[in-house]
Amino acid sequence: METQQKPLPSRVNQFSANKLKLGLFGSNCSSGRAATRVPERWGASWDDNLKLAQMADDAGMDLMLPIGRWKGYGGDTNFEGTTLETVTWACGLLAQTKQINVFCTVHAPLVHPVYAAKQFVTVDHVSRGRFGVNIVCGWNQDEFDMFGVEQREHDDRYAYGAEWLAAIKAMWEREGVFDFDGQFIKLKGVEADPKPYGGTRPLIMNAGASPAGRAFSTQSCDVLFRPLKSLESGAEEVRDTIAEAASHGREIGVYCNGYVVCRPTKKEAEEYHRYYSDEMADWDAVDHLIAINKINSESYSQEYFKAFRQRFAAGHGGMPLVGTPDEIADTLAKVSEAGFAGICFSFVNYLDEFPYFRDEVLPRLERMGLRTKR
């Protein structure tokens, strides 16, 4: 017998005390987010991911965020062609870390909500409440073709995603047996135990930047993950997103993404940036990535793709954080000043480069009041 659904509170307020949340992005994919041919590019082995997660956990990083990828982008390296599936990746990392939050990235149209709800709760219990869910409502059709799934029209993808998430929340929140009768999803005699860990629910993230994507995030999610074209436009987007969420009686945090090249001198950082993302760029993979984004995404304009082609080689279109520890800390302070609650970023080789960022940039952010001291 069904009882009334009681919404579970999210963990947004207990997730992290840091004013600017920091996450590592894309380490589950070969080459990470850098479409480059350099020999030191990231290999994405399980052993290296585990070492990185434990290193980030010890350093007080807030989260790890994977990319949901099923097929590479071609080129000399088949950029992101070797990947670890994100829910099982997150579960494995959470079982062997202590404090860091780890997200999965799930394509809603490819996973049945009954299966997803049970899978997510299982990982949530393994982690004792450190699991988060990044929902993707639609993406590359060539990947969807692998599953025999045709994508819906752009705005309908988010309508489906909202219903998919509503079904999962119902399974997290309702006691007893119930039916779910939606436009897209119809479920009979559903029962779902256990519920999420500790009487709260996992954080929900989405990266939709179109009007429909932002509406889905502001009405259903805790975090909107935005591309950052500039700090000025980013500040305006943050204000608009927070205001839109408030109109629905909700709060939301806005994150952006970037990539880091941190070296003792600006000259060293710029030279390496130019080397890996220009001289050694996997341009065939970059152009394929851009072509697919133009077809399947409404997050970027044609002018953006043309102006920031090197950004896609360097870090999948993310904001460049290239320079000395002082310069990178100052830029991150400006990201916070623009209103962003967090930023997730990548390195060419995470294990080789993160320790210098940890030792030099994190203490500067602590002194600026953007991070709590460990």
NUKOL-910113 format. One record per residue: x, y, z of N, C-alpha, C in turn. Coordinates in steps of 0.1 Angstrom, whole numbers, padded with zeros to 4 digits, always signed. Last residue first. Example, Ala and Ser with C-alpha at 12.3 -4.5 7.8 and 13.67 -1.06 7.14 Angstrom:
2
+0128-0022+0071+0137-0011+0071+0129+0000+0079;+0132-0057+0078+0123-0045+0078+0132-0033+0078;
//
This chain:
374
+0428+0225+0060+0427+0211+0064+0434+0209+0077;+0410+0255+0059+0423+0249+0061+0421+0235+0066;+0386+0262+0034+0389+0260+0048+0402+0252+0049;+0389+0286+0008+0389+0272+0012+0392+0272+0027;+0388+0313+0006+0380+0305-0003+0379+0291+0000;+0406+0329+0020+0393+0326+0026+0383+0319+0017;+0431+0332+0011+0421+0341+0005+0407+0339+0011;+0443+0311+0023+0446+0324+0028+0437+0334+0022;+0433+0290+0006+0429+0291+0020+0432+0305+0026;+0445+0297-0018+0430+0298-0017+0426+0298-0002;+0471+0290-0011+0468+0304-0014+0453+0306-0013;+0469+0262-0007+0472+0271+0004+0469+0286+0002;+0463+0255-0034+0453+0253-0024+0457+0262-0011;+0487+0260-0049+0475+0268-0051+0465+0267-0040;+0508+0243-0039+0510+0257-0041+0497+0265-0042;+0500+0217-0035+0510+0222-0026+0511+0238-0027;+0481+0212-0056+0478+0209-0041+0487+0217-0032;+0497+0217-0078+0485+0225-0076+0481+0224-0061;+0515+0196-0075+0520+0210-0074+0509+0219-0072;+0498+0173-0077+0506+0176-0064+0511+0190-0064;+0487+0173-0104+0479+0177-0092+0488+0180-0080;+0506+0163-0122+0504+0178-0121+0497+0182-0109;+0507+0135-0123+0519+0143-0124+0518+0157-0119;+0480+0128-0122+0489+0124-0111+0502+0132-0111;+0469+0140-0146+0465+0144-0132+0475+0140-0121;+0481+0154-0173+0483+0142-0165+0481+0145-0151;+0466+0177-0180+0471+0168-0190+0474+0154-0184;+0438+0182-0159+0452+0183-0162+0455+0174-0173;+0407+0199-0152+0415+0187-0156+0429+0192-0157;+0380+0209-0129+0390+0211-0139+0398+0198-0141;+0352+0226-0117+0358+0213-0119+0368+0215-0130;+0341+0249-0093+0347+0247-0106+0354+0233-0106;+0314+0266-0075+0325+0257-0077+0330+0256-0091;+0297+0287-0074+0299+0280-0062+0310+0270-0063;+0302+0319-0089+0302+0305-0091+0305+0298-0077;+0303+0347-0087+0291+0340-0082+0291+0325-0083;+0325+0361-0093+0315+0361-0103+0302+0353-0099;+0342+0353-0072+0335+0367-0072+0324+0368-0082;+0350+0329-0081+0342+0329-0070+0335+0343-0069;+0366+0338-0103+0355+0328-0105+0345+0329-0094;+0385+0352-0088+0376+0359-0097+0364+0351-0101;+0398+0331-0076+0391+0341-0068+0381+0349-0076;+0410+0320-0098+0399+0312-0091+0392+0321-0082;+0428+0339-0104+0417+0337-0114+0406+0329-0107;+0445+0337-0082+0438+0350-0084+0426+0348-0094;+0455+0311-0086+0447+0314-0074+0439+0327-0076;+0469+0316-0109+0458+0307-0110+0449+0309-0097;+0489+0334-0101+0479+0338-0112+0467+0329-0111;+0502+0319-0081+0496+0332-0078+0485+0335-0088;+0512+0297-0097+0503+0295-0086+0495+0308-0082;+0512+0309-0131+0519+0305-0119+0508+0303-0108;+0493+0294-0158+0501+0304-0152+0508+0299-0139;+0460+0290-0167+0474+0288-0172+0483+0298-0166;+0432+0279-0171+0439+0283-0159+0453+0280-0161;+0407+0283-0195+0421+0281-0192+0425+0287-0179;+0375+0267-0193+0383+0279-0191+0397+0276-0188;+0369+0241-0219+0369+0247-0205+0377+0260-0204;+0371+0227-0242+0363+0239-0242+0363+0247-0229;+0387+0205-0237+0373+0203-0240+0365+0215-0240;+0413+0215-0233+0405+0211-0222+0391+0211-0225;+0428+0219-0257+0435+0220-0244+0427+0214-0232;+0411+0217-0278+0422+0208-0278+0428+0208-0263;+0393+0236-0270+0388+0223-0272+0399+0213-0272;+0409+0259-0272+0403+0255-0259+0398+0240-0259;+0412+0262-0299+0424+0256-0291+0419+0252-0277;+0388+0273-0306+0391+0259-0311+0403+0253-0302;+0374+0296-0300+0380+0289-0289+0384+0274-0294;+0362+0308-0323+0372+0316-0315+0380+0307-0305;+0345+0288-0332+0356+0293-0341+0367+0300-0333;+0328+0283-0311+0336+0272-0316+0348+0278-0324;+0316+0309-0309+0324+0303-0298+0333+0292-0303;+0302+0311-0333+0313+0320-0330+0322+0315-0319;+0282+0293-0329+0292+0290-0340+0304+0299-0337;+0276+0289-0293+0274+0295-0306+0284+0291-0316;+0266+0263-0271+0277+0271-0277+0272+0277-0290;+0245+0247-0264+0252+0254-0253+0262+0264-0259;+0231+0229-0278+0227+0243-0280+0234+0252-0270;+0244+0201-0295+0243+0209-0283+0239+0223-0287;+0246+0185-0318+0239+0180-0307+0237+0189-0295;+0262+0199-0337+0249+0192-0341+0240+0190-0329;+0283+0209-0324+0275+0218-0332+0262+0212-0335;+0294+0186-0313+0288+0196-0304+0279+0205-0312;+0304+0174-0336+0294+0168-0329+0287+0177-0320;+0324+0193-0343+0313+0190-0352+0302+0184-0345;+0341+0191-0321+0334+0204-0324+0322+0201-0333;+0351+0165-0324+0344+0169-0312+0336+0181-0314;+0363+0167-0349+0352+0158-0347+0344+0162-0335;+0384+0185-0342+0374+0189-0352+0361+0180-0351;+0398+0169-0323+0392+0182-0319+0381+0186-0329;+0407+0148-0339+0398+0145-0328+0391+0158-0324;+0423+0162-0356+0412+0155-0362+0402+0152-0351;+0442+0173-0338+0433+0182-0345+0421+0174-0351;+0457+0169-0312+0451+0159-0320+0439+0166-0328;+0485+0190-0306+0471+0187-0306+0467+0176-0316;+0511+0198-0305+0508+0183-0304+0493+0180-0303;+0510+0226-0309+0520+0218-0316+0516+0203-0316;+0486+0229-0291+0488+0235-0304+0497+0226-0313;+0487+0218-0266+0474+0221-0272+0474+0227-0286;+0513+0213-0259+0504+0202-0259+0491+0205-0266;+0526+0239-0264+0532+0226-0269+0521+0215-0270;+0511+0258-0250+0512+0259-0265+0517+0245-0270;+0516+0249-0224+0502+0250-0229+0502+0250-0245;+0543+0252-0222+0537+0238-0222+0523+0238-0227;+0545+0280-0223+0552+0271-0233+0546+0257-0234;+0530+0288-0201+0525+0291-0215+0532+0283-0225;+0545+0278-0180+0531+0274-0182+0527+0276-0196;+0570+0291-0184+0569+0276-0184+0555+0271-0187;+0561+0318-0181+0567+0313-0193+0567+0298-0195;+0554+0319-0154+0543+0320-0165+0549+0315-0178;+0568+0294-0133+0569+0307-0140+0558+0307-0151;+0560+0270-0121+0566+0280-0113+0567+0294-0120;+0527+0262-0134+0541+0260-0133+0547+0271-0125;+0497+0247-0144+0503+0254-0133+0518+0251-0132;+0471+0244-0162+0486+0243-0165+0493+0252-0155;+0439+0231-0161+0450+0238-0154+0463+0234-0160;+0406+0240-0172+0418+0231-0173+0430+0239-0167;+0371+0240-0162+0383+0246-0167+0394+0235-0169;+0337+0249-0156+0347+0240-0158+0360+0246-0164;+0314+0259-0129+0319+0260-0143+0331+0250-0144;+0282+0258-0111+0296+0255-0113+0301+0257-0127;+0259+0271-0090+0263+0271-0104+0278+0268-0104;+0233+0259-0069+0247+0263-0071+0251+0262-0085;+0200+0270-0060+0209+0262-0069+0223+0268-0068;+0169+0268-0043+0182+0273-0044+0190+0264-0053;+0134+0276-0051+0145+0267-0049+0158+0274-0049;+0110+0287-0060+0112+0285-0045+0123+0275-0042;+0111+0295-0085+0105+0282-0083+0106+0278-0068;+0126+0317-0084+0112+0319-0088+0104+0306-0086;+0151+0307-0078+0143+0313-0067+0128+0315-0071;+0159+0299-0104+0156+0289-0093+0148+0295-0082;+0162+0324-0115+0152+0315-0120+0148+0304-0110;+0183+0335-0099+0169+0341-0099+0159+0332-0104;+0203+0317-0107+0199+0318-0092+0185+0324-0091;+0205+0324-0134+0202+0310-0130+0196+0310-0115;+0212+0351-0133+0200+0347-0140+0195+0333-0135;+0237+0349-0120+0226+0357-0115+0213+0353-0120;+0251+0333-0139+0249+0329-0125+0238+0336-0119;+0252+0350-0161+0245+0337-0162+0242+0332-0148;+0268+0371-0152+0254+0374-0156+0246+0361-0156;+0292+0358-0148+0285+0364-0137+0270+0367-0140;+0297+0350-0175+0295+0340-0165+0288+0346-0153;+0304+0374-0187+0291+0367-0191+0287+0356-0181;+0328+0378-0173+0317+0388-0173+0304+0381-0177;+0344+0356-0177+0339+0359-0163+0328+0369-0163;+0333+0336-0205+0341+0347-0199+0336+0350-0185;+0324+0311-0208+0329+0317-0220+0338+0329-0215;+0320+0282-0193+0324+0296-0189+0331+0302-0201;+0293+0259-0191+0305+0264-0198+0308+0278-0195;+0280+0249-0159+0279+0257-0171+0293+0258-0178;+0259+0229-0141+0273+0230-0145+0273+0237-0159;+0239+0234-0114+0240+0236-0128+0254+0238-0132;+0227+0215-0087+0238+0222-0093+0236+0223-0108;+0203+0204-0081+0209+0212-0070+0221+0220-0076;+0172+0203-0101+0186+0199-0097+0192+0208-0086;+0147+0211-0110+0149+0198-0105+0162+0194-0099;+0146+0238-0118+0134+0232-0113+0136+0218-0106;+0170+0244-0129+0165+0252-0118+0153+0247-0112;+0173+0223-0148+0182+0224-0137+0176+0232-0126;+0153+0229-0167+0153+0216-0160+0162+0217-0148;+0161+0254-0175+0148+0253-0168+0148+0240-0160;+0185+0248-0188+0185+0256-0175+0172+0255-0168;+0175+0234-0209+0184+0228-0200+0184+0235-0187;+0159+0254-0222+0153+0242-0217+0161+0235-0207;+0180+0273-0229+0169+0276-0220+0162+0264-0214;+0212+0254-0226+0201+0260-0234+0190+0264-0224;+0228+0240-0209+0230+0255-0209+0220+0262-0218;+0230+0213-0187+0223+0219-0198+0224+0234-0198;+0242+0197-0168+0250+0207-0175+0243+0213-0187;+0233+0189-0134+0230+0189-0149+0238+0200-0155;+0231+0170-0104+0237+0180-0112+0233+0178-0127;+0221+0163-0071+0218+0162-0085+0224+0173-0093;+0232+0146-0042+0232+0158-0050+0229+0155-0065;+0212+0120-0027+0224+0125-0034+0221+0138-0041;+0192+0129+0003+0194+0123-0011+0206+0128-0017;+0187+0117+0036+0189+0127+0027+0191+0121+0013;+0187+0095+0054+0175+0104+0053+0176+0116+0045;+0210+0079+0052+0209+0090+0062+0197+0099+0061;+0210+0070+0017+0217+0070+0030+0213+0082+0039;+0178+0062+0001+0192+0068+0002+0197+0069+0016;+0162+0031+0010+0162+0045+0006+0176+0050+0007;+0165-0004-0002+0165+0007+0008+0163+0021+0002;+0134-0004-0019+0141-0003-0007+0155-0009-0008;+0107-0001-0037+0121+0003-0038+0127+0005-0024;+0082-0011-0060+0087-0010-0046+0102-0009-0047;+0055-0006-0083+0069-0004-0079+0071-0005-0064;+0033-0012-0099+0036-0020-0088+0051-0019-0083;+0045+0000-0130+0034-0007-0123+0040-0014-0111;+0051+0030-0148+0056+0019-0140+0045+0013-0132;+0059+0048-0176+0048+0042-0169+0053+0030-0162;+0071+0077-0190+0075+0066-0182+0062+0061-0174;+0061+0098-0205+0071+0089-0211+0073+0076-0204;+0041+0108-0188+0039+0110-0203+0048+0099-0210;+0035+0086-0160+0039+0098-0167+0037+0098-0182;+0027+0070-0134+0020+0072-0147+0024+0085-0153;+0036+0046-0112+0041+0059-0117+0035+0060-0131;+0023+0030-0083+0024+0031-0097+0029+0045-0101;+0037+0013-0054+0030+0024-0061+0032+0023-0076;+0041+0000-0021+0040-0002-0035+0032+0009-0042;+0061+0016+0005+0051+0007+0000+0051+0006-0015;+0071+0051+0004+0070+0038+0010+0059+0029+0004;+0090+0073-0016+0077+0066-0013+0079+0053-0006;+0117+0081-0022+0109+0088-0012+0096+0080-0007;+0130+0068-0043+0138+0072-0031+0129+0075-0019;+0109+0067-0061+0114+0054-0056+0123+0057-0043;+0107+0094-0067+0095+0087-0061+0100+0074-0054;+0131+0099-0079+0129+0105-0066+0117+0098-0059;+0127+0085-0103+0137+0080-0093+0135+0086-0079;+0106+0100-0114+0104+0086-0111+0114+0081-0101;+0120+0124-0117+0108+0124-0108+0105+0109-0104;+0138+0117-0136+0143+0120-0123+0131+0120-0113;+0121+0112-0158+0130+0102-0153+0134+0104-0139;+0110+0138-0160+0101+0127-0156+0109+0115-0151;+0133+0152-0168+0126+0156-0156+0117+0145-0151;+0139+0139-0192+0149+0139-0181+0142+0142-0168;+0117+0146-0208+0119+0132-0204+0128+0131-0192;+0123+0173-0210+0110+0169-0205+0111+0154-0200;+0148+0172-0222+0147+0176-0209+0134+0173-0202;+0140+0163-0247+0150+0155-0240+0149+0159-0225;+0124+0182-0257+0117+0170-0252+0127+0161-0244;+0142+0200-0268+0135+0204-0255+0128+0192-0249;+0152+0184-0291+0160+0190-0280+0153+0193-0267;+0136+0153-0298+0138+0167-0301+0144+0174-0289;+0153+0123-0288+0141+0131-0289+0145+0145-0294;+0174+0099-0304+0172+0110-0295+0159+0117-0298;+0171+0064-0305+0170+0077-0313+0167+0088-0303;+0191+0037-0298+0182+0047-0292+0182+0059-0301;+0209+0016-0300+0197+0015-0307+0187+0025-0303;+0233+0020-0287+0223+0014-0279+0210+0012-0287;+0248+0032-0307+0253+0019-0301+0243+0012-0293;+0234+0055-0310+0232+0045-0320+0237+0032-0315;+0244+0071-0290+0231+0065-0288+0228+0054-0299;+0268+0078-0303+0269+0069-0291+0255+0063-0288;+0259+0093-0324+0267+0081-0327+0268+0072-0315;+0247+0114-0310+0238+0104-0316+0246+0092-0320;+0257+0127-0279+0261+0123-0293+0253+0112-0299;+0229+0135-0260+0243+0138-0263+0245+0133-0277;+0207+0142-0232+0209+0138-0246+0223+0142-0250;+0207+0145-0205+0194+0142-0211+0195+0138-0226;+0226+0135-0178+0227+0140-0192+0214+0136-0199;+0232+0142-0144+0222+0137-0154+0225+0144-0168;+0251+0132-0119+0251+0142-0130+0243+0136-0141;+0249+0125-0085+0244+0121-0099+0244+0133-0108;+0270+0115-0058+0262+0125-0065+0259+0120-0079;+0278+0103-0026+0276+0100-0040+0267+0111-0046;+0282+0100+0001+0291+0109-0006+0289+0108-0021;+0268+0083+0019+0262+0096+0016+0271+0106+0008;+0283+0060+0022+0277+0067+0034+0274+0081+0031;+0291+0046+0001+0298+0058+0003+0294+0065+0016;+0272+0025+0000+0286+0022+0000+0295+0034+0005;+0249+0040-0003+0252+0033+0010+0266+0029+0011;+0252+0049-0029+0251+0059-0018+0253+0053-0005;+0252+0026-0043+0265+0033-0042+0264+0043-0031;+0224+0020-0039+0235+0010-0035+0248+0018-0033;+0212+0041-0051+0211+0039-0037+0221+0030-0031;+0218+0037-0078+0223+0049-0071+0223+0047-0056;+0205+0012-0083+0220+0013-0085+0225+0025-0077;+0178+0020-0080+0184+0010-0071+0200+0010-0071;+0176+0039-0100+0173+0043-0086+0179+0033-0076;+0182+0024-0123+0191+0036-0119+0188+0039-0104;+0161+0006-0125+0175+0001-0123+0183+0012-0118;+0140+0024-0129+0140+0015-0117+0154+0009-0114;+0148+0039-0152+0148+0045-0139+0147+0036-0127;+0172+0025-0175+0158+0025-0170+0158+0031-0155;+0192+0045-0195+0192+0037-0183+0178+0037-0177;+0193+0062-0216+0199+0049-0218+0198+0040-0206;+0182+0087-0210+0175+0078-0220+0181+0064-0221;+0202+0097-0191+0189+0093-0187+0182+0084-0197;+0235+0090-0188+0225+0094-0198+0212+0089-0195;+0253+0101-0160+0244+0091-0165+0235+0097-0176;+0280+0101-0140+0274+0108-0151+0266+0098-0159;+0286+0102-0105+0285+0095-0117+0279+0105-0128;+0308+0118-0082+0296+0118-0090+0297+0107-0100;+0320+0118-0049+0322+0113-0063+0309+0112-0070;+0335+0136-0023+0323+0132-0030+0326+0128-0044;+0359+0126+0002+0356+0133-0011+0342+0128-0016;+0364+0111+0025+0356+0123+0026+0352+0129+0013;+0376+0085+0019+0370+0088+0033+0361+0100+0032;+0379+0057-0003+0382+0071+0001+0374+0073+0014;+0370+0033-0013+0384+0034-0009+0388+0048-0006;+0344+0035-0022+0347+0025-0012+0361+0026-0006;+0346+0055-0041+0340+0058-0028+0343+0048-0018;+0357+0040-0062+0365+0051-0056+0359+0054-0042;+0336+0022-0068+0349+0017-0065+0358+0028-0058;+0315+0040-0075+0314+0031-0064+0328+0026-0059;+0326+0053-0098+0323+0061-0085+0322+0051-0073;+0326+0031-0115+0339+0039-0112+0337+0046-0099;+0299+0025-0117+0308+0015-0111+0322+0022-0107;+0292+0049-0130+0286+0045-0117+0294+0035-0110;+0308+0051-0154+0309+0061-0143+0302+0057-0130;+0332+0031-0170+0318+0034-0168+0316+0041-0154;+0361+0044-0183+0356+0036-0173+0341+0041-0170;+0374+0043-0217+0367+0049-0206+0363+0039-0196;+0390+0052-0245+0391+0042-0235+0385+0049-0222;+0386+0075-0261+0381+0062-0266+0382+0051-0256;+0394+0101-0258+0384+0096-0249+0378+0082-0254;+0406+0101-0291+0404+0109-0279+0392+0104-0271;+0424+0085-0308+0410+0082-0305+0406+0088-0291;+0447+0096-0315+0447+0091-0302+0433+0084-0298;+0444+0106-0341+0455+0097-0338+0454+0090-0325;+0407+0105-0344+0420+0112-0345+0431+0101-0342;+0380+0097-0322+0388+0095-0334+0401+0102-0333;+0365+0099-0300+0363+0110-0310+0373+0108-0322;+0350+0069-0287+0360+0079-0288+0357+0089-0299;+0321+0062-0267+0328+0061-0280+0338+0072-0281;+0309+0068-0243+0308+0054-0248+0316+0051-0261;+0310+0087-0214+0315+0085-0227+0314+0070-0231;+0306+0110-0191+0299+0098-0196+0302+0096-0210;+0332+0120-0170+0325+0122-0183+0318+0109-0187;+0331+0126-0134+0335+0119-0146+0327+0124-0159;+0344+0144-0108+0333+0143-0117+0337+0137-0130;+0349+0146-0074+0354+0141-0086+0342+0139-0096;+0352+0171-0048+0345+0161-0056+0354+0157-0068;+0369+0186-0031+0355+0184-0028+0348+0173-0036;+0401+0180-0015+0392+0183-0027+0378+0179-0024;+0418+0173+0005+0406+0181+0008+0398+0185-0004;+0439+0156+0001+0442+0171-0001+0430+0179+0003;+0429+0131+0003+0438+0136+0014+0440+0151+0013;+0414+0131-0021+0407+0130-0008+0416+0135+0003;+0435+0132-0040+0425+0143-0039+0418+0143-0026;+0446+0107-0034+0454+0119-0033+0445+0131-0032;+0425+0090-0040+0430+0090-0027+0439+0103-0024;+0422+0096-0068+0411+0099-0059+0416+0099-0044;+0447+0088-0078+0443+0102-0079+0432+0105-0069;+0446+0060-0073+0457+0069-0067+0453+0083-0067;+0424+0054-0090+0423+0052-0075+0434+0060-0068;+0434+0061-0115+0422+0068-0110+0421+0066-0095;+0455+0042-0117+0458+0057-0117+0446+0065-0111;+0440+0018-0117+0450+0021-0107+0453+0036-0105;+0425+0021-0141+0419+0020-0128+0428+0024-0116;+0438+0045-0164+0437+0032-0159+0430+0032-0145;+0441+0069-0180+0428+0065-0174+0427+0051-0168;+0462+0082-0192+0458+0069-0197+0445+0063-0191;+0470+0114-0202+0464+0106-0192+0459+0093-0199;+0502+0120-0219+0488+0122-0217+0482+0111-0208;+0529+0119-0224+0525+0118-0210+0510+0120-0208;+0532+0122-0252+0533+0109-0246+0528+0108-0232;+0507+0142-0268+0519+0141-0260+0520+0128-0253;+0485+0147-0284+0493+0135-0287+0505+0134-0279;+0453+0157-0271+0467+0159-0274+0474+0146-0277;+0428+0169-0259+0429+0162-0271+0443+0164-0277;+0420+0166-0226+0430+0172-0235+0432+0164-0247;+0406+0154-0206+0399+0164-0214+0408+0171-0224;+0419+0123-0206+0412+0132-0198+0403+0141-0206;+0431+0103-0221+0435+0117-0224+0427+0127-0215;+0404+0082-0213+0418+0084-0218+0420+0098-0224;+0384+0090-0184+0385+0089-0199+0400+0090-0203;+0382+0096-0158+0378+0083-0161+0380+0080-0176;+0387+0123-0153+0398+0114-0152+0395+0099-0156;+0369+0145-0154+0372+0137-0166+0383+0127-0165;+0380+0167-0130+0370+0164-0140+0376+0156-0151;+0379+0175-0096+0387+0170-0107+0377+0164-0117;+0367+0205-0080+0366+0191-0084+0376+0188-0095;+0360+0227-0053+0369+0223-0063+0368+0208-0067;+0340+0254-0042+0342+0240-0043+0351+0237-0055;+0344+0281-0023+0346+0277-0037+0350+0262-0037;+0339+0279+0004+0332+0289-0004+0333+0286-0019;+0335+0248+0020+0344+0257+0012+0335+0266+0004;+0320+0229+0032+0320+0242+0039+0328+0252+0031;+0299+0207+0015+0312+0212+0017+0311+0226+0023;+0274+0194+0020+0283+0189+0010+0297+0194+0012;+0254+0204+0034+0264+0197+0042+0275+0191+0033;+0237+0216+0016+0242+0225+0026+0253+0218+0035;+0230+0196-0002+0237+0207-0007+0243+0215+0004;+0217+0172+0000+0229+0174+0009+0236+0187+0005;+0181+0175+0000+0194+0173-0006+0205+0175+0004;+0154+0159+0017+0163+0171+0016+0176+0166+0009;+0128+0142+0001+0140+0141+0009+0149+0153+0007;+0093+0146+0003+0106+0149-0004+0118+0148+0006;+0072+0120+0007+0078+0131+0015+0092+0134+0009;+0042+0107-0005+0056+0109-0008+0061+0122+0000;+0020+0086+0014+0023+0099+0008+0038+0101+0006;+0021+0050+0006+0019+0062+0015+0024+0074+0008;+0005+0022-0008+0014+0034-0010+0011+0044+0001;+0008-0012+0000+0000+0000+0000+0009+0012+0000;
//
